[in-house]
Amino acid sequence: MTAPAFTLRRTNRRRFAPDTRTALLYLLPAFLVMGIITFYPLLFQTWMSFTDFQLKNLNGKIAPNLVGLDNYVQIIQSKLNIPNFEFVRLLFFNLFWAFSNVAIHVVLGVGIALLLNVNGLRFKRFYRALFILPVIIPPIIVATVWRHLFDEDNGAINMVLQGVGTLLNIPPDAFRIDWLGQVDDPFPFLPLPLAYFALLTANTWLGWPLNSVVATGALQSVPPDLYEAAEMDGANAWQRFKVVTLPFLRPAMLPYAIYGFVVTFNLFYLSFFMSGGGPFGRTELFVTQAYKLVNDFQFFGIAAAFSVILFFLLLAITLVTNRLGRATASYAD
């Protein structure tokens, strides 16, 4: 009686196939590295968000106090003892900043990709190599150059405007614009500072090329026969784009738009190095605010809570956008 029962237990025990065990052994180093550099910091940061972690707790000798959800409450209710912090304003600006940038990047990138996909256009490869240059330039250089371009006294943009004004008999002082520090909104009906438009210009220059590359790759996958069939059916240029081109662009552009939204939402260096979050924190982003909480104020626990809020906010936006836009669906679905 005992031997058959023992044999039955041994037989029912789940075993991995040799190929599966080999695959797991190859994956094990990657899992260990990911656990050390990704999963453990995430868990530790989540624990920190429920404490009053400060500079004195970094050495590990003094344990921080548990404060529960107090850090989250202070953030959401804008009760942090730091200047120019309003959570609701920060949230809406961050969302509008990301959506407006991605919309411009996608439209401009697709439009330029369509222009470069015209049959008979010469130097296509040169153009495609040229407009990818902004992507390979280090971010700190991009932010520094654009900050100097928008400089009030010696910036190239103001100098060009002053030159045009001289031709039109307009005093040069009329174009001495403080692009990154002007407090008054340029458009009374739009509660956005002038610094937002300066950042938008810089990020548009930076963001559309890669969108154009993705769109160009998607356009190369469109069978020419479909265009010929649509043209034989009497479809005009807009109808061919809507019926033939757009379904092939969607599987490539929607996932990349979601990726671009996340990248733009977390675009640290333009806001930090160009405008510094000004004027009065109106171009501050979540990532720059979290950095200042750590670097300027040493509020480690609050900064950790800030990062957790940012993670779940981006996760929710990504899931909702993916579901509504069917970003992972193919053109055949």
C-alpha positions in Angstrom: 0.0 0.0 0.0 2.8 2.4 0.8 4.9 1.9 -2.3 2.1 2.6 -4.9 1.1 5.7 -3.0 4.7 7.0 -3.0 5.0 6.2 -6.7 1.7 8.0 -7.4 3.0 11.2 -5.6 6.2 11.0 -7.6 4.3 10.6 -10.9 2.0 13.5 -10.2 4.8 15.9 -9.3 5.1 18.5 -12.0 8.4 18.4 -13.9 9.9 20.8 -16.4 11.0 19.5 -19.7 14.8 19.6 -20.3 14.4 22.5 -22.8 12.4 24.5 -20.3 15.0 24.0 -17.6 17.7 25.1 -19.9 15.8 28.2 -20.9 15.2 29.0 -17.2 18.9 28.7 -16.5 19.7 31.1 -19.3 17.1 33.6 -18.0 18.2 33.3 -14.4 21.1 35.8 -14.7 18.8 38.4 -16.3 16.2 37.9 -13.5 18.9 38.3 -10.9 20.2 41.6 -12.5 16.6 42.9 -12.9 15.9 42.0 -9.3 18.9 44.0 -8.1 18.6 47.1 -10.3 14.8 47.3 -10.9 12.5 45.2 -8.6 14.3 45.8 -5.3 14.6 49.6 -5.8 10.9 49.7 -6.7 9.9 47.8 -3.6 12.2 49.9 -1.4 10.9 53.1 -2.9 7.3 52.0 -2.2 8.3 51.3 1.4 10.0 54.7 1.6 6.8 56.4 0.5 5.1 55.3 3.7 7.8 56.8 5.9 9.3 60.2 6.8 12.6 59.1 5.3 15.2 61.9 5.6 18.9 62.6 5.2 19.7 61.2 8.6 18.2 57.8 7.7 20.5 57.2 4.7 23.2 55.5 6.7 20.8 52.9 8.0 21.5 53.4 11.6 18.4 55.4 12.3 15.2 53.9 11.2 12.5 56.3 9.7 9.1 56.6 11.2 6.1 55.1 9.5 3.6 57.8 8.5 1.1 55.7 6.5 -0.6 57.7 3.8 0.4 61.0 5.1 2.9 61.7 2.3 0.3 61.0 -0.3 -2.3 63.2 1.5 0.1 66.1 1.7 0.9 65.8 -2.0 -2.6 65.6 -3.3 -3.9 68.4 -1.0 -0.9 70.6 -1.9 0.3 70.9 1.7 4.0 70.5 1.0 6.1 73.2 2.6 7.8 74.2 -0.8 7.2 77.2 -3.0 4.9 77.3 -6.0 3.5 73.8 -5.5 0.0 73.0 -6.6 -0.7 69.4 -7.3 -3.8 69.9 -9.5 -2.0 72.6 -11.6 1.0 70.3 -11.9 -1.1 67.4 -13.0 -3.1 69.2 -15.6 0.0 71.0 -17.1 1.9 67.7 -17.2 -1.0 66.0 -19.1 -1.5 68.9 -21.5 2.2 69.1 -22.1 2.5 65.5 -23.0 -0.7 65.3 -25.1 0.0 68.5 -27.1 3.6 67.5 -27.8 2.6 64.0 -29.0 -0.2 65.3 -31.2 2.2 67.7 -33.0 5.0 65.1 -33.2 2.7 62.4 -34.8 1.0 64.8 -37.3 4.2 66.4 -38.3 6.1 63.1 -38.5 3.4 61.4 -40.6 3.1 64.4 -42.9 6.9 64.6 -43.5 7.1 60.8 -44.0 4.3 61.1 -46.6 6.3 63.8 -48.4 9.5 61.8 -48.4 7.6 58.7 -49.7 6.6 60.4 -52.9 7.8 58.5 -56.0 10.6 60.3 -57.8 11.8 62.5 -54.9 15.6 62.8 -55.1 18.0 62.5 -52.1 15.5 60.6 -50.0 18.2 58.9 -48.0 20.0 62.2 -47.4 16.8 63.8 -46.0 16.1 60.8 -43.8 19.6 60.8 -42.4 19.5 64.6 -41.9 16.3 64.8 -39.9 17.4 62.0 -37.5 20.2 64.2 -36.2 18.2 65.7 -33.3 17.7 62.2 -31.9 21.4 61.4 -31.5 22.5 64.7 -30.0 22.9 64.5 -26.1 19.9 65.9 -24.3 21.9 68.3 -22.2 23.3 69.9 -25.3 19.8 70.2 -26.8 18.5 71.9 -23.7 21.5 74.2 -23.4 21.4 75.3 -27.1 17.7 76.1 -27.0 18.0 78.0 -23.8 20.5 80.2 -25.4 18.4 80.6 -28.5 15.6 81.9 -26.4 17.8 84.2 -24.3 16.3 87.6 -23.8 19.4 89.7 -24.5 21.6 87.7 -26.8 19.3 84.9 -28.1 19.3 84.2 -31.8 15.5 84.2 -31.9 15.1 87.7 -30.5 17.9 88.9 -32.8 16.1 87.5 -35.9 12.9 89.2 -34.8 14.7 92.4 -34.2 16.2 92.2 -37.7 12.8 91.7 -39.2 11.4 94.5 -37.1 14.1 96.9 -38.4 13.0 96.2 -41.9 9.5 97.1 -40.9 10.5 100.2 -38.9 9.6 98.5 -35.6 11.7 99.5 -32.6 14.1 96.7 -31.5 12.8 96.9 -27.9 9.5 95.5 -29.1 11.2 92.2 -29.7 13.2 92.0 -26.5 11.1 89.1 -25.3 11.7 87.2 -22.1 10.7 83.8 -23.5 11.5 81.7 -20.5 10.7 84.1 -17.7 7.7 86.2 -18.7 5.0 86.0 -16.1 2.0 87.3 -18.1 0.3 84.8 -20.4 0.7 85.6 -24.2 -2.9 84.6 -24.8 -5.5 85.7 -22.2 -7.8 82.8 -23.1 -5.1 80.2 -22.6 -3.6 79.8 -19.1 -0.1 78.9 -20.4 3.1 80.9 -19.9 5.3 81.9 -22.8 7.9 79.5 -21.5 5.5 76.6 -22.4 5.6 77.6 -26.1 9.4 77.9 -26.0 9.6 74.4 -24.6 7.1 73.2 -27.1 9.2 74.6 -30.0 12.3 72.9 -28.7 10.6 69.5 -28.1 8.9 69.7 -31.5 12.3 70.0 -33.2 13.4 67.1 -31.1 10.4 64.8 -31.3 9.1 64.7 -34.8 12.1 63.0 -36.6 11.7 59.7 -34.8 7.9 59.7 -35.4 8.7 60.3 -39.1 11.1 57.3 -39.1 8.4 55.0 -37.6 5.8 56.3 -40.1 8.3 55.8 -43.0 8.7 52.2 -42.0 5.0 51.7 -41.8 4.5 53.3 -45.2 7.0 50.9 -46.7 4.8 48.0 -45.7 1.8 49.2 -47.7 1.3 47.0 -50.8 1.3 49.2 -53.9 -1.5 47.1 -55.4 -3.9 48.6 -52.8 -3.2 52.1 -54.1 -3.7 51.0 -57.6 -7.0 49.3 -56.8 -8.3 52.3 -54.9 -7.3 54.6 -57.7 -9.2 52.4 -60.2 -12.2 52.6 -58.0 -12.1 56.4 -58.3 -10.7 57.2 -54.8 -9.1 60.6 -54.5 -5.9 61.3 -52.5 -7.7 61.8 -49.2 -9.8 58.7 -49.6 -6.7 56.6 -50.5 -5.0 57.9 -47.4 -8.0 57.2 -45.2 -8.8 53.7 -46.5 -5.4 52.4 -47.5 -2.6 54.3 -45.7 -4.1 55.0 -42.3 -5.0 51.4 -41.5 -1.3 50.4 -42.1 0.0 53.4 -40.1 -2.2 52.7 -37.0 -0.4 49.5 -35.7 2.9 51.3 -35.8 2.0 54.9 -34.8 -0.4 54.3 -31.9 2.1 52.2 -29.8 4.8 54.7 -30.6 2.5 57.6 -29.7 1.9 55.9 -26.3 5.7 55.5 -25.9 6.2 59.1 -26.9 3.6 60.2 -24.4 5.4 58.5 -21.6 8.8 59.9 -22.7 7.4 63.4 -23.0 5.6 63.1 -19.7 8.9 62.3 -18.0 11.0 64.7 -20.1 13.3 66.0 -17.4 16.0 68.0 -19.1 14.1 70.5 -21.2 12.0 71.8 -18.2 14.9 71.6 -15.8 17.7 73.1 -17.9 15.6 75.5 -20.1 13.0 77.1 -17.9 13.9 75.7 -14.5 10.2 75.0 -13.9 9.4 78.8 -14.1 7.9 81.2 -14.1 6.7 80.4 -10.6 6.6 76.6 -11.1 4.2 76.8 -14.1 6.3 74.7 -16.4 7.3 72.2 -13.7 6.8 68.5 -14.5 6.4 65.6 -12.1 9.9 64.4 -12.7 11.5 67.8 -12.1 9.4 68.3 -9.0 10.4 64.9 -7.6 14.0 65.7 -8.3 13.8 69.0 -6.4 12.1 67.3 -3.5 15.1 65.1 -3.1 18.0 67.4 -4.1 16.7 70.8 -2.8 14.6 69.8 0.2 15.7 66.3 1.2 12.1 65.1 1.4 13.0 61.5 0.5 9.8 59.9 1.7 7.6 62.5 0.0 9.6 62.2 -3.2 9.1 58.4 -3.1 5.4 58.9 -2.8 5.5 61.3 -5.6 7.2 58.7 -7.8 4.6 56.1 -6.9 1.8 58.4 -7.9 3.6 59.1 -11.2 4.0 55.4 -11.8 0.3 54.6 -11.3 -0.8 57.7 -13.3 1.3 56.7 -16.3 0.1 53.1 -16.0 -3.6 54.1 -16.0 -3.1 56.5 -18.9 -1.2 53.8 -20.9 -3.9 51.1 -20.3 -6.8 53.4 -21.1 -5.1 54.8 -24.2 -4.2 51.3 -25.4 -7.7 50.1 -24.9 -9.5 53.0 -26.5 -7.0 53.3 -29.4 -6.5 49.5 -29.8 -2.8 50.3 -30.1 -1.7 46.7 -30.1 -4.3 45.6 -32.7 -3.1 44.9 -36.3 -4.6 46.4 -39.4 -6.4 43.1 -40.1 -8.4 43.1 -36.8 
